[in-house]
Amino acid sequence: MLVDRHGRKISYLRLSVTDRCNLRCFYCRSQKCWKFIPHPDILSYEEMFELIGLSESLNVEKVRLTGGEPFVRRGFLSFLEKVVKAYPDLDLRITTNGTLLKDKIDALVDMGVTCLNISLDTMDRARFKEITGRDFFPQVRQAIDTCLEKGLRVKVNSVALKNVNHDELPAFVRFAREYPVDVRFIEFMPIGDKTRWSRENYWSADEVMEAAMAVEDMDPVPGTERNGGPARIHTIRGGLGRFGVISAISDHFCASCNRLRITSDGRLRTCLFSDREYKLRGILRSPRLGTDHLRRVISRANEEKPLGADLLEAKKQAGVCNRIMSSIGG
């Protein structure tokens, strides 16, 4: 098992399969910053499969596949099926923007995927286009409906943006009341050297929760209270779904962080807010170095895993790390 110097046990890996995306969300990248990782530098599916197997041997119980947008990468469904068959006890999750799900949902259900995280920052079609640069709102809403019809659990992730989508909070709360979904508002994080983050568009989790509870009566879910993990979830009285917040900035959960991240170009990041990376791609592609060497590097890196809140406090007025979120893996 991977245990760091703070006594935190690692059981969760976020693995980015690509930095490419079919949306152009203004808060993700600067409009002048759309340079992608060269294809030869992206890990192959075989290399990612090896990393998942190694992680499983280190008692990682949950793997989340992210992007960019994972479904833009050719062969992603086949890769998923291979992972599910090889590691049936692994808690495998996917984060997607939902735009390309339409003809893939049956295949996901058939292979045993049970839960999807779908990013959606607005319930308004025109505003969706303003935020993402693309007119794909109908595709995302249809994807959510179809997932629910097919029995998939859906978590809707929204970036909390003051002066952008704050007026839509009642619509999101009503959505969680009327549908069996988890809606989570995530604090906008100052990620990337070209970040659009500012105090003017930052909306704290406490402010979001106060506004949400003015719309509907809610009760906290035991075990998801403050500092109990990333999401603080509430049931909606008389409703089908739940509503929650993820307070990565205002009320961090570093003390209980159980995750590692591997970027699509094979760099291990032990903390989202730290630019220190450990290069795994060269080890994976070396004919001389094997799994044991890879395991030692990951174990050594994890021992040095920092407390991200300290890094955030030092640079809270600017981008806390240089890499943009889609490059790290959302």
N, C-alpha and C positions, 0 to 999 in steps of 0.2 A: 504494500500500500504506500502511496505517496503522502508523506507528511512533511509540512514545511517547518521552519524554525519557530513559527508562532503556534504550532500545534494543530494547524488546520489540515484536515484530511481531504485529499482531492478525490472526488468521485464523479466529476462532470467535465466533459471535453466539448468545446465548441470548435468545430472544424469547418473552415470556409472552403467551398469547392470552386469558387470563382470570385473575382472582384468586379465582374461585369454585371450590368443591370440594364433593364429596358426602360427604367424610369430615370428622371433627372431631378430628384427632389432637391429643392434649393438649400435645405439645411444639411444635406449630406456632403455635397461637394460644391466648391466654388464653380461658377459657370466657366471659369477659365482653367479649371483643374480636372479635365476629363482624360487624363493619361492613364491607360490601363497597364497592368503588368504584362510583359511580353509572354506570348504563349509558351515558349520553351521553358520559361521559369515557373510555370504553373505545375503543381504536382499532378502526376497521372493518377487515374483511379486506382491503379495497382499500388502506387505509393500510399495513397490515402487508406486503402484497405489494410495495408501493413501497419499503418499508424493506429487504426482502430483496433486491430488485433493486439498490438502491443499495449494499448491503453486498457483493453479488457483484461489482459494478464496482470496489469497493475491495479486491478480492482476498481477501475472506472466503470460506473454503473449506467451512466447516461451520456449519450452523444447527441449533440445537436448539429445538424448540417445546415449551413448558412451560406450567404453570399456577401456582397452583391445579391443577385437573384439566382438561386441554385438551379432553377428550371430552365435558365437560358443556356446552360451547358449541355451540349449534346451527350446523350448516353446516361443522363443522370438517373432516369428511372431504372435502367438495367443495373446501375451501380447500387441503387437502393435495394433492389431485390437480392443482389448478391450479399449485401451486408445483413439483411434480415434473415436470410437462410443460414448464413454462417454463424450468426450470433443471436439466436432467437430469444435469449433472456436479456439482451441489451435493451435499455429504454432508449429507443431511437426517435428523435424528434426532428422536425423541419421548420425553419422559418422562411416564409415566402411573402412576396407582395401580392400573390393571388391572381395576377393578371394572366398567367399561362396555365392555370389549373384545369380549365374547363374539360378537356379531353383526357385528363390524367387521374381524376378522382377515383374512378372504378378500379384502375390498376393499383392505386395506393391502398384502397380497401382490401383488394384481393391479396396483396402481399403482406397485409397485417399491420400497416401503419394505422395508428389509432388517434393521433392528435396532430394538429397543425397550428402553428402560430402565423397569423396573417396580419400584415401591417396595413393599417388604414387610418389616416389622420383626419378625415373629413367624411361627412355624410352627404356632401353637396357636390354634384358633378362638376360644376364650373370651378369651384374651389379646388377640387381634386386636380384639375388640369393646371391651375395656377401653382399648386404646391409641387406637383410631380413633373410638369411639362408634357404630360400625356393625357389623352382623353380615354382612360381605361376604367373609370369608376363602375360602369355597368358590368364589366367582366369580373371585377372583384366582388361586388355584391352578389352576383349570380354564383360565383364560386363558393362564397360563404353559405348561401342557401343550399346549394347542392351538397356540400360537405355535411351539413346538418341533416339533410334528408337521408344521406347514406350512413349516418351513424358516427361520423367522425367528430371528435371533440375539437372545438375551435376556440382559440384564444386570439382576441383582436388586440393588437398592440398599436397605440397611438402616441405619438410624440406630443407632449404638452407644450403648446406654443402660444404664449400670451400675445394678443393682438393679431393672431392668425386663426386659431381654431378654438379659442377659449369660449366663444359664444355658442359653440356647438355641444358643449358639455351636456346640457339637458337631453339633446338628441341621442348621445351615446348612452346616457343612463337609461333612457326609455328603451333603447335597443337591447340593453342587457336585461331589462325587465321582461321584454316581450319574447326574447330568444334565449335558448339554453347555451349561452356563450359566456366566457370570461372577457370582459373589457378592461384593459389595463392602460392607464395613462402613465407614460414614462417621462421623467424629467429630461429635458433637453440638456445634453452634456457637451461641454466645450472640447470636442474631439477634433483634432486636425489643425494644422498651421493656418488653414484658410477658413476656419470655422466662422459660421454666421451667428454663433452664440453671443448674446449680450444680456445685460440686466433687463433691458426693455422687453425681450421676448422670453425670458426665463420665467416659468410658472411653477412654483414649488408644489410638491406633493401634498403638503398640508392645505394649501390654498385650493388645490383641485378637490381634495376630499371634502373640505368644508362646503364648497359649491355643490358637489354631488349630493351631499346629505341634505342640502336644502331642497333638492328635487324629489328625492325618495327617502323613505325610512330604511335604514340599513343596519346590519349587525355584523361586527367583525367575525371572521372565521377563525376559530382557535388554531393557534400554531402559525398564524401569518401576521402576528402583531409586529410592532416596531422592532427592528433588529432581529426578527425571527427568520429572515431570508429576504430575497429581493422584492417580492410582491406582498403588499398588505391588502388582503382581499376581504370584501364584505358581501354578504348575501343581501338581496333586495327583498324586503318583506312582500310576499305575494307575487314575486317575480320568478321567472324561469332561470335567469342567469345571475351573474355576479359582477361586481365592479371593484376595481382596485387601483393602486398606485405603486410605482416603483421609484423609490427616492434615492437615486444613485448619487445625488449631489447634496441635498439638504439633510439627509439622515442615512448615511452610508451603512453598508452591511459588510464592511471589510473583515470584521472579526470572524464572520462565519463563511467567508468566501471559500467555495469548494471547487473552483473551476480553473481550467487552463484553456488557452486559445491557441489554435494553429492556423496561420494565415494560408491562403491558397498557394502562395509561393514557398510554403514549408518553413515558416519561421514561428517558433514557439514564443508566445507572450504569456508570462505568468500573471500579469496584471493589465487590465484594460488601460489604465492611466499611465503606464510606464512604457517608454519606447525601447527599453532593453529587450532585445530579441536573441534567440538562440537558433542558429541555422541548422535545420534538420535535413534540408533537401540534399546537400552534399553528402551527408552520411547515407541517406537512402540510396543515392546513385553511385556510391563508391563500391567497387568490387572487392575492396580490402576490408571495409568496415561492415559489421553486421548488426544484428538485433541487440546483442549485449551492449555494444558501444552506444547505440541509440538510447537504450534504457538508462545507461549511466548519465548521459547528457541530460535527459529529461529529469532524472532524479536530482542531479546536481542543480539544475535550474530551479526546480521547485523548492529546494532548500533555501534559495535566496529570494523567494517570492515576497514582494514588499507589501506594505499596507497602503493601498491606493489613496486613502483619505489624506495621508501625509503629503503625497505628491500633488493631490488636488488643491490642498490648502496653499501650497507654495506657488501655484500658478493659476489660481482660480479666476483671474481676470482675463486670461487668454487661453489659447488652445493648450490643453494639459498634455497632449502628446502630438507628435508631428503627423503620424499616419492618419488618414481619414477613415471613417468608420467602415465604409464599404470595402476598403482595402484590408482592414483588420478582420472583418467578419462581424456583421451586425448581430 
